[in-house]
Amino acid sequence: MWTELFQEIMTNHRFKFFGAVIGFIFGVVVIKYGIINAILILLATWIGYSVGKGMDAEGSVKNMLAKIFGEK
């Protein structure tokens, strides 16, 4: 039963589910640390995600930095 429910959610409502989970986590962080700290945590997470995404696409930190700053 739980497996079928999970499969239904993942196939038809995946982004709603992940959005709700992210919203819940952000709400808990705001309550625990305050809005300013929560925004800073969100910003650091976004920067980390962006760096990781760039490394996945470029293959290494050196290639990613060369693309950003240009090769000398």
TORPATOR-215493 format. One record per atom (N, C-alpha, C): atom name; z, y, x. Coordinates in Angstrom, 2 decimals. Each point is the difference from the previous one (the first is absolute). Last residue first. Layout:
{rec "CA",{Z,Y,X}}
...
! end
This chain:
{rec "N",{-19.70,31.74,43.83}}
{rec "CA",{-0.19,1.00,1.04}}
{rec "C",{-0.86,-0.56,1.10}}
{rec "N",{0.62,-0.91,-5.66}}
{rec "CA",{0.10,-0.56,1.35}}
{rec "C",{-0.32,1.07,1.02}}
{rec "N",{2.27,0.69,-5.01}}
{rec "CA",{-1.25,-0.04,0.73}}
{rec "C",{0.19,-0.50,1.41}}
{rec "N",{3.27,0.36,-3.74}}
{rec "CA",{-0.07,1.10,0.95}}
{rec "C",{-1.29,0.06,0.78}}
{rec "N",{0.72,-3.37,-3.47}}
{rec "CA",{0.64,1.22,-0.50}}
{rec "C",{-0.26,1.17,0.94}}
{rec "N",{-1.52,-4.32,1.22}}
{rec "CA",{-0.74,0.46,-1.17}}
{rec "C",{0.56,1.33,-0.50}}
{rec "N",{2.21,-2.14,3.51}}
{rec "CA",{-1.31,0.47,0.48}}
{rec "C",{-0.83,0.53,-1.17}}
{rec "N",{4.10,-2.08,-0.95}}
{rec "CA",{0.21,1.32,0.58}}
{rec "C",{-1.31,0.59,0.52}}
{rec "N",{-0.13,-4.39,-1.68}}
{rec "CA",{0.33,0.92,-1.08}}
{rec "C",{0.18,1.42,0.55}}
{rec "N",{-0.73,-3.52,3.06}}
{rec "CA",{-1.21,0.29,-0.77}}
{rec "C",{0.26,1.01,-1.11}}
{rec "N",{3.74,-1.48,2.48}}
{rec "CA",{-0.92,0.75,0.87}}
{rec "C",{-1.28,0.38,-0.75}}
{rec "N",{3.17,-2.84,-2.06}}
{rec "CA",{0.46,1.38,0.01}}
{rec "C",{-0.96,0.86,0.82}}
{rec "N",{-2.09,-4.32,-2.29}}
{rec "CA",{1.07,0.29,0.96}}
{rec "C",{0.38,1.47,-0.10}}
{rec "N",{-3.06,-2.11,-3.14}}
{rec "CA",{0.28,-1.13,0.87}}
{rec "C",{1.09,0.24,1.03}}
{rec "N",{-2.06,2.59,-3.98}}
{rec "CA",{-0.54,0.26,1.34}}
{rec "C",{0.27,-1.13,0.99}}
{rec "N",{1.57,-0.09,-4.63}}
{rec "CA",{-1.43,0.30,-0.05}}
{rec "C",{-0.60,0.11,1.40}}
{rec "N",{4.68,-0.70,-0.54}}
{rec "CA",{-0.71,-1.14,-0.57}}
{rec "C",{-1.51,0.22,0.06}}
{rec "N",{2.77,3.54,1.28}}
{rec "CA",{0.00,-1.05,1.01}}
{rec "C",{-0.71,-1.25,-0.50}}
{rec "N",{0.58,3.57,-3.01}}
{rec "CA",{-0.93,0.37,1.07}}
{rec "C",{-0.08,-1.06,1.07}}
{rec "N",{3.18,-0.54,-3.36}}
{rec "CA",{-1.33,-0.17,-0.58}}
{rec "C",{-1.07,0.33,1.04}}
{rec "N",{4.48,0.80,1.17}}
{rec "CA",{-0.28,-1.44,-0.09}}
{rec "C",{-1.39,-0.28,-0.55}}
{rec "N",{1.49,4.45,0.05}}
{rec "CA",{-0.19,-0.47,1.37}}
{rec "C",{-0.34,-1.49,-0.01}}
{rec "N",{1.10,1.88,-4.12}}
{rec "CA",{-1.27,0.55,0.48}}
{rec "C",{-0.30,-0.47,1.42}}
{rec "N",{4.18,-1.11,-1.92}}
{rec "CA",{-1.08,-0.72,-0.66}}
{rec "C",{-1.36,0.45,0.53}}
{rec "N",{3.77,2.37,1.47}}
{rec "CA",{-0.03,-1.36,0.56}}
{rec "C",{-1.11,-0.85,-0.60}}
{rec "N",{0.75,4.25,-1.84}}
{rec "CA",{-0.54,0.13,1.36}}
{rec "C",{-0.10,-1.37,0.66}}
{rec "N",{2.04,0.17,-4.21}}
{rec "CA",{-1.44,0.27,-0.11}}
{rec "C",{-0.65,0.13,1.38}}
{rec "N",{4.69,-0.47,-0.21}}
{rec "CA",{-0.65,-1.24,-0.43}}
{rec "C",{-1.51,0.19,-0.08}}
{rec "N",{2.62,3.76,0.88}}
{rec "CA",{-0.01,-0.88,1.16}}
{rec "C",{-0.68,-1.33,-0.33}}
{rec "N",{0.61,3.02,-3.54}}
{rec "CA",{-0.96,0.54,0.96}}
{rec "C",{-0.10,-0.90,1.24}}
{rec "N",{3.28,-1.02,-3.23}}
{rec "CA",{-1.33,-0.25,-0.55}}
{rec "C",{-1.08,0.47,0.97}}
{rec "N",{4.42,1.02,1.07}}
{rec "CA",{-0.22,-1.45,0.12}}
{rec "C",{-1.39,-0.36,-0.50}}
{rec "N",{1.33,4.42,-0.64}}
{rec "CA",{-0.22,-0.26,1.43}}
{rec "C",{-0.24,-1.49,0.26}}
{rec "N",{1.17,1.28,-4.35}}
{rec "CA",{-1.35,0.48,0.30}}
{rec "C",{-0.32,-0.24,1.48}}
{rec "N",{4.33,-0.99,-1.40}}
{rec "CA",{-0.94,-0.95,-0.60}}
{rec "C",{-1.43,0.41,0.29}}
{rec "N",{3.47,2.90,1.31}}
{rec "CA",{-0.06,-1.18,0.86}}
{rec "C",{-0.98,-1.03,-0.55}}
{rec "N",{0.72,3.74,-2.69}}
{rec "CA",{-0.62,0.42,1.26}}
{rec "C",{-0.14,-1.19,0.95}}
{rec "N",{2.27,-0.63,-4.18}}
{rec "CA",{-1.43,0.18,-0.16}}
{rec "C",{-0.69,0.37,1.32}}
{rec "N",{4.53,-3.07,-0.12}}
{rec "CA",{-0.39,1.34,-0.42}}
{rec "C",{-1.51,0.17,0.06}}
{rec "N",{2.77,-4.14,0.84}}
{rec "CA",{-0.12,0.94,1.12}}
{rec "C",{-0.32,1.44,-0.40}}
{rec "N",{0.76,-3.76,-3.22}}
{rec "CA",{0.86,-0.30,1.14}}
{rec "C",{-0.01,1.12,1.05}}
{rec "N",{-2.79,0.22,-3.91}}
{rec "CA",{1.40,-0.02,-0.42}}
{rec "C",{0.92,-0.17,1.21}}
{rec "N",{-4.62,-0.23,0.75}}
{rec "CA",{0.38,1.36,-0.40}}
{rec "C",{1.47,0.05,-0.39}}
{rec "N",{-1.86,-4.21,0.95}}
{rec "CA",{0.14,0.78,1.22}}
{rec "C",{0.42,1.43,-0.32}}
{rec "N",{-0.96,-2.84,-3.61}}
{rec "CA",{1.24,-0.43,0.66}}
{rec "C",{0.24,0.80,1.27}}
{rec "N",{-4.07,0.72,-2.25}}
{rec "CA",{1.13,0.48,-0.78}}
{rec "C",{1.34,-0.35,0.62}}
{rec "N",{-3.96,-1.75,1.90}}
{rec "CA",{0.11,1.43,0.27}}
{rec "C",{1.18,0.60,-0.77}}
{rec "N",{-1.01,-4.49,-0.87}}
{rec "CA",{0.53,0.15,1.35}}
{rec "C",{0.18,1.47,0.35}}
{rec "N",{-2.09,-0.95,-4.08}}
{rec "CA",{1.40,-0.41,-0.03}}
{rec "C",{0.65,0.19,1.36}}
{rec "N",{-4.62,0.76,-0.34}}
{rec "CA",{0.76,1.03,-0.71}}
{rec "C",{1.48,-0.31,-0.05}}
{rec "N",{-2.90,-3.27,1.75}}
{rec "CA",{0.09,1.14,0.92}}
{rec "C",{0.79,1.14,-0.63}}
{rec "N",{-0.88,-3.70,-2.72}}
{rec "CA",{0.90,-0.38,1.08}}
{rec "C",{0.19,1.15,0.98}}
{rec "N",{-3.14,0.56,-3.47}}
{rec "CA",{1.36,-0.02,-0.54}}
{rec "C",{1.02,-0.35,1.09}}
{rec "N",{-4.55,-0.17,1.12}}
{rec "CA",{0.40,1.37,-0.25}}
{rec "C",{1.42,0.09,-0.53}}
{rec "N",{-1.96,-4.24,0.53}}
{rec "CA",{0.35,0.58,1.30}}
{rec "C",{0.41,1.46,-0.14}}
{rec "N",{-1.45,-2.15,-3.95}}
{rec "CA",{1.19,-0.66,0.53}}
{rec "C",{0.43,0.63,1.31}}
{rec "N",{-4.03,1.40,-1.92}}
{rec "CA",{1.13,0.46,-0.82}}
{rec "C",{1.31,-0.55,0.54}}
{rec "N",{-3.98,-1.53,1.93}}
{rec "CA",{0.34,1.35,0.45}}
{rec "C",{1.11,0.62,-0.84}}
{rec "N",{-1.55,-4.44,-1.16}}
{rec "CA",{0.47,0.06,1.38}}
{rec "C",{0.45,1.41,0.40}}
{rec "N",{-1.55,-2.57,-4.26}}
{rec "CA",{0.84,1.20,0.06}}
{rec "C",{0.55,0.24,1.40}}
{rec "N",{-2.95,-3.76,-1.28}}
{rec "CA",{-0.34,1.03,-0.99}}
{rec "C",{0.76,1.31,0.15}}
{rec "N",{0.49,-3.93,2.98}}
{rec "CA",{-1.43,0.09,-0.29}}
{rec "C",{-0.34,1.18,-0.91}}
{rec "N",{4.55,-0.98,1.31}}
{rec "CA",{-0.79,0.27,1.20}}
{rec "C",{-1.49,0.12,-0.30}}
{rec "N",{3.05,-1.16,-3.52}}
{rec "CA",{0.28,1.36,0.49}}
{rec "C",{-0.90,0.33,1.18}}
{rec "N",{-0.23,-4.36,-1.65}}
{rec "CA",{-0.52,0.94,-1.00}}
{rec "C",{0.19,1.44,0.47}}
{rec "N",{1.92,-3.42,2.58}}
{rec "CA",{-1.45,-0.01,0.14}}
{rec "C",{-0.65,0.98,-0.97}}
{rec "N",{4.65,-0.67,-0.37}}
{rec "CA",{-0.32,0.70,1.23}}
{rec "C",{-1.51,0.08,0.23}}
{rec "N",{1.52,-2.53,-3.64}}
{rec "CA",{0.27,1.42,-0.23}}
{rec "C",{-0.36,0.82,1.24}}
{rec "N",{-0.23,-4.67,0.34}}
{rec "CA",{-1.07,0.51,-0.87}}
{rec "C",{0.16,1.49,-0.27}}
{rec "N",{3.39,-2.16,2.39}}
{rec "CA",{-1.22,0.03,0.81}}
{rec "C",{-1.16,0.55,-0.81}}
{rec "N",{4.12,-0.78,-2.11}}
{rec "CA",{0.07,1.19,0.84}}
{rec "C",{-1.26,0.14,0.86}}
{rec "N",{0.29,-3.86,-2.74}}
{rec "CA",{0.00,1.19,-0.82}}
{rec "C",{0.00,1.27,0.87}}
! end
